[in-house]
């Protein structure tokens, strides 16, 4: 791989926008002062068929689409800390 200057990388990125999201699902939790605090976001790309369908649905249905999506959403929590029993059984 050849060295690229910042200018070359910038020009390359301007030509290829495939990494850019065309929409975002933003997640918030209420804060003690009544405002909302951003928990995170998921970028959606039209280059992925399932995500394009979701983008089209949300663009067409606005707030009602968000409510419909929320009613179907499943949220799970998974710890990133491995359990002690996660090792291989080589015996």
Number of C-alpha atoms within 10 A of each C-alpha: 3 4 7 10 9 9 9 11 12 12 11 12 13 10 9 10 9 12 10 12 13 14 18 12 12 11 12 12 12 11 10 8 6 8 10 12 12 12 10 10 11 11 13 18 20 17 12 9 10 11 16 16 13 17 19 13 14 19 13 11 13 10 11 11 16 14 13 12 14 10 9 8 9 7 5 5 5 5 6 6 6 8 8 6 7 7 8 6 6 4 3
